[in-house]
Amino acid sequence: MADVQHGKQLHDANCMKCHGDEVYTRKDRFIAGRDALTKQVKRCHLNVGANWSDQDIADVVQYLDQSYYHFK
């Protein structure tokens, strides 16, 4: 099971180095589903040099989905 609080911690420590939360709330966002969100998180964590496990990625995806996207 994904840990939303851990996902938030990872997100805040890594993702916010490159962008704020406006990328999640803009009208023209290109993430259209949970699979696309997972792929983007995987790309981004490599770009910032984070060494995340599959569980870490799942935690960040769950945090983003719960906080911003609300995919079904």
LUMPAVO-106660 format. One record per atom (N, C-alpha, C, O): residue number from 0; residue in one letter; chain; atom name; x, y, z. Coordinates in steps of 0.2 Angstrom, whole numbers, plus 5000, padded with zeros to 4 digits. Layout:
# residues N
 seq type mol atom   px   py   pz
 NUM    a   A   CA    X    Y    Z
...
***
This chain:
# residues 72
 seq type mol atom   px   py   pz
   0    m   A    N 5004 4994 5000
   0    m   A   CA 5000 5000 5000
   0    m   A    C 5004 5006 5000
   0    m   A    O 5010 5007 5003
   1    a   A    N 5002 5011 4996
   1    a   A   CA 5006 5017 4996
   1    a   A    C 5006 5022 5002
   1    a   A    O 5000 5022 5005
   2    d   A    N 5011 5025 5004
   2    d   A   CA 5011 5029 5009
   2    d   A    C 5011 5037 5007
   2    d   A    O 5016 5039 5005
   3    v   A    N 5006 5040 5007
   3    v   A   CA 5005 5047 5005
   3    v   A    C 5009 5051 5008
   3    v   A    O 5012 5056 5005
   4    q   A    N 5010 5051 5015
   4    q   A   CA 5015 5056 5018
   4    q   A    C 5022 5055 5016
   4    q   A    O 5025 5060 5015
   5    h   A    N 5024 5049 5015
   5    h   A   CA 5031 5048 5012
   5    h   A    C 5032 5050 5005
   5    h   A    O 5037 5053 5003
   6    g   A    N 5026 5049 5001
   6    g   A   CA 5026 5052 4994
   6    g   A    C 5027 5060 4994
   6    g   A    O 5030 5063 4990
   7    k   A    N 5023 5063 4999
   7    k   A   CA 5024 5070 5000
   7    k   A    C 5031 5072 5001
   7    k   A    O 5034 5077 4999
   8    q   A    N 5034 5069 5006
   8    q   A   CA 5041 5071 5008
   8    q   A    C 5046 5070 5002
   8    q   A    O 5050 5074 5001
   9    l   A    N 5045 5064 4998
   9    l   A   CA 5049 5064 4993
   9    l   A    C 5048 5069 4987
   9    l   A    O 5053 5072 4985
  10    h   A    N 5042 5070 4986
  10    h   A   CA 5040 5075 4981
  10    h   A    C 5043 5082 4983
  10    h   A    O 5046 5085 4979
  11    d   A    N 5042 5084 4989
  11    d   A   CA 5044 5091 4992
  11    d   A    C 5052 5091 4992
  11    d   A    O 5054 5097 4990
  12    a   A    N 5055 5086 4993
  12    a   A   CA 5062 5086 4993
  12    a   A    C 5066 5086 4986
  12    a   A    O 5071 5088 4985
  13    n   A    N 5062 5083 4981
  13    n   A   CA 5065 5082 4975
  13    n   A    C 5061 5086 4969
  13    n   A    O 5065 5090 4966
  14    c   A    N 5055 5085 4968
  14    c   A   CA 5051 5088 4963
  14    c   A    C 5051 5095 4963
  14    c   A    O 5051 5099 4958
  15    m   A    N 5051 5098 4969
  15    m   A   CA 5050 5105 4970
  15    m   A    C 5057 5109 4968
  15    m   A    O 5057 5115 4968
  16    k   A    N 5062 5105 4967
  16    k   A   CA 5068 5108 4965
  16    k   A    C 5067 5111 4957
  16    k   A    O 5071 5116 4956
  17    c   A    N 5063 5108 4954
  17    c   A   CA 5062 5110 4946
  17    c   A    C 5056 5114 4945
  17    c   A    O 5056 5118 4940
  18    h   A    N 5051 5112 4949
  18    h   A   CA 5044 5116 4948
  18    h   A    C 5040 5116 4954
  18    h   A    O 5041 5112 4959
  19    g   A    N 5035 5121 4954
  19    g   A   CA 5030 5121 4959
  19    g   A    C 5024 5117 4957
  19    g   A    O 5024 5113 4952
  20    d   A    N 5019 5118 4961
  20    d   A   CA 5013 5113 4960
  20    d   A    C 5009 5116 4955
  20    d   A    O 5004 5113 4953
  21    e   A    N 5011 5122 4952
  21    e   A   CA 5007 5124 4946
  21    e   A    C 5006 5119 4940
  21    e   A    O 5002 5120 4936
  22    v   A    N 5011 5115 4939
  22    v   A   CA 5011 5110 4934
  22    v   A    C 5006 5105 4935
  22    v   A    O 5003 5102 4930
  23    y   A    N 5003 5104 4941
  23    y   A   CA 4998 5099 4942
  23    y   A    C 4991 5102 4942
  23    y   A    O 4986 5099 4941
  24    t   A    N 4991 5109 4942
  24    t   A   CA 4984 5112 4942
  24    t   A    C 4983 5116 4936
  24    t   A    O 4977 5119 4935
  25    r   A    N 4987 5117 4931
  25    r   A   CA 4986 5121 4925
  25    r   A    C 4981 5117 4921
  25    r   A    O 4980 5111 4921
  26    k   A    N 4977 5121 4917
  26    k   A   CA 4972 5119 4913
  26    k   A    C 4975 5114 4907
  26    k   A    O 4971 5110 4905
  27    d   A    N 4981 5115 4905
  27    d   A   CA 4983 5112 4899
  27    d   A    C 4988 5106 4901
  27    d   A    O 4992 5104 4897
  28    r   A    N 4987 5103 4907
  28    r   A   CA 4991 5098 4909
  28    r   A    C 4990 5092 4905
  28    r   A    O 4985 5091 4902
  29    f   A    N 4996 5088 4904
  29    f   A   CA 4996 5083 4899
  29    f   A    C 4995 5076 4902
  29    f   A    O 4995 5071 4899
  30    i   A    N 4995 5076 4909
  30    i   A   CA 4994 5069 4912
  30    i   A    C 4987 5068 4912
  30    i   A    O 4983 5071 4916
  31    a   A    N 4985 5062 4909
  31    a   A   CA 4978 5061 4908
  31    a   A    C 4975 5055 4912
  31    a   A    O 4969 5053 4911
  32    g   A    N 4980 5051 4915
  32    g   A   CA 4978 5045 4919
  32    g   A    C 4984 5043 4923
  32    g   A    O 4989 5046 4923
  33    r   A    N 4982 5038 4927
  33    r   A   CA 4987 5036 4932
  33    r   A    C 4993 5033 4929
  33    r   A    O 4999 5034 4932
  34    d   A    N 4992 5029 4924
  34    d   A   CA 4998 5026 4920
  34    d   A    C 5003 5032 4918
  34    d   A    O 5009 5031 4919
  35    a   A    N 5000 5037 4915
  35    a   A   CA 5004 5042 4912
  35    a   A    C 5007 5046 4918
  35    a   A    O 5013 5048 4918
  36    l   A    N 5004 5046 4924
  36    l   A   CA 5007 5050 4930
  36    l   A    C 5013 5045 4932
  36    l   A    O 5018 5048 4934
  37    t   A    N 5012 5039 4932
  37    t   A   CA 5018 5035 4935
  37    t   A    C 5024 5035 4930
  37    t   A    O 5029 5036 4932
  38    k   A    N 5022 5035 4923
  38    k   A   CA 5028 5036 4919
  38    k   A    C 5031 5043 4920
  38    k   A    O 5038 5043 4919
  39    q   A    N 5028 5048 4921
  39    q   A   CA 5031 5055 4922
  39    q   A    C 5035 5055 4928
  39    q   A    O 5040 5058 4928
  40    v   A    N 5032 5052 4934
  40    v   A   CA 5036 5052 4940
  40    v   A    C 5042 5048 4939
  40    v   A    O 5048 5050 4942
  41    k   A    N 5042 5042 4935
  41    k   A   CA 5048 5039 4934
  41    k   A    C 5053 5043 4930
  41    k   A    O 5059 5043 4932
  42    r   A    N 5051 5046 4925
  42    r   A   CA 5056 5051 4921
  42    r   A    C 5059 5056 4926
  42    r   A    O 5065 5057 4925
  43    c   A    N 5054 5059 4929
  43    c   A   CA 5057 5065 4933
  43    c   A    C 5062 5063 4939
  43    c   A    O 5067 5066 4940
  44    h   A    N 5060 5057 4942
  44    h   A   CA 5065 5055 4947
  44    h   A    C 5072 5054 4945
  44    h   A    O 5077 5055 4948
  45    l   A    N 5072 5051 4938
  45    l   A   CA 5079 5050 4935
  45    l   A    C 5082 5057 4934
  45    l   A    O 5088 5058 4934
  46    n   A    N 5078 5062 4931
  46    n   A   CA 5081 5068 4930
  46    n   A    C 5084 5072 4936
  46    n   A    O 5089 5076 4935
  47    v   A    N 5081 5071 4942
  47    v   A   CA 5084 5074 4947
  47    v   A    C 5089 5070 4951
  47    v   A    O 5092 5072 4956
  48    g   A    N 5091 5064 4948
  48    g   A   CA 5096 5060 4951
  48    g   A    C 5094 5056 4958
  48    g   A    O 5098 5054 4962
  49    a   A    N 5087 5056 4959
  49    a   A   CA 5084 5052 4965
  49    a   A    C 5085 5045 4963
  49    a   A    O 5084 5043 4958
  50    n   A    N 5086 5041 4969
  50    n   A   CA 5087 5034 4968
  50    n   A    C 5081 5031 4971
  50    n   A    O 5082 5028 4977
  51    w   A    N 5075 5032 4968
  51    w   A   CA 5069 5029 4971
  51    w   A    C 5068 5022 4970
  51    w   A    O 5069 5020 4964
  52    s   A    N 5065 5019 4974
  52    s   A   CA 5063 5012 4973
  52    s   A    C 5056 5012 4970
  52    s   A    O 5053 5017 4969
  53    d   A    N 5053 5006 4968
  53    d   A   CA 5047 5006 4965
  53    d   A    C 5041 5008 4970
  53    d   A    O 5036 5011 4969
  54    q   A    N 5043 5007 4977
  54    q   A   CA 5038 5009 4982
  54    q   A    C 5038 5016 4983
  54    q   A    O 5033 5019 4984
  55    d   A    N 5044 5019 4982
  55    d   A   CA 5045 5027 4983
  55    d   A    C 5041 5030 4977
  55    d   A    O 5037 5035 4978
  56    i   A    N 5041 5027 4971
  56    i   A   CA 5038 5030 4965
  56    i   A    C 5030 5029 4966
  56    i   A    O 5026 5034 4965
  57    a   A    N 5028 5023 4969
  57    a   A   CA 5021 5022 4970
  57    a   A    C 5018 5027 4976
  57    a   A    O 5013 5030 4975
  58    d   A    N 5023 5029 4981
  58    d   A   CA 5021 5033 4986
  58    d   A    C 5020 5040 4983
  58    d   A    O 5015 5044 4985
  59    v   A    N 5024 5043 4978
  59    v   A   CA 5024 5049 4975
  59    v   A    C 5018 5049 4971
  59    v   A    O 5014 5054 4971
  60    v   A    N 5017 5044 4967
  60    v   A   CA 5011 5044 4963
  60    v   A    C 5004 5045 4967
  60    v   A    O 5000 5048 4965
  61    q   A    N 5004 5041 4972
  61    q   A   CA 4998 5041 4976
  61    q   A    C 4997 5048 4979
  61    q   A    O 4991 5051 4980
  62    y   A    N 5002 5051 4982
  62    y   A   CA 5002 5058 4984
  62    y   A    C 4999 5063 4979
  62    y   A    O 4995 5067 4980
  63    l   A    N 5002 5063 4973
  63    l   A   CA 5000 5067 4968
  63    l   A    C 4993 5066 4966
  63    l   A    O 4989 5071 4964
  64    d   A    N 4991 5060 4965
  64    d   A   CA 4984 5058 4963
  64    d   A    C 4979 5060 4968
  64    d   A    O 4974 5063 4967
  65    q   A    N 4981 5059 4974
  65    q   A   CA 4976 5061 4980
  65    q   A    C 4976 5068 4981
  65    q   A    O 4970 5071 4982
  66    s   A    N 4981 5072 4980
  66    s   A   CA 4982 5079 4981
  66    s   A    C 4979 5083 4975
  66    s   A    O 4977 5089 4976
  67    y   A    N 4981 5081 4969
  67    y   A   CA 4979 5085 4963
  67    y   A    C 4975 5082 4958
  67    y   A    O 4971 5085 4955
  68    y   A    N 4976 5076 4956
  68    y   A   CA 4973 5073 4950
  68    y   A    C 4966 5070 4951
  68    y   A    O 4962 5071 4947
  69    h   A    N 4966 5066 4956
  69    h   A   CA 4960 5063 4958
  69    h   A    C 4957 5058 4952
  69    h   A    O 4951 5058 4950
  70    f   A    N 4962 5054 4950
  70    f   A   CA 4960 5049 4944
  70    f   A    C 4956 5044 4948
  70    f   A    O 4956 5042 4954
  71    k   A    N 4951 5041 4944
  71    k   A   CA 4947 5035 4946
  71    k   A    C 4950 5029 4945
  71    k   A    O 4948 5023 4947
***
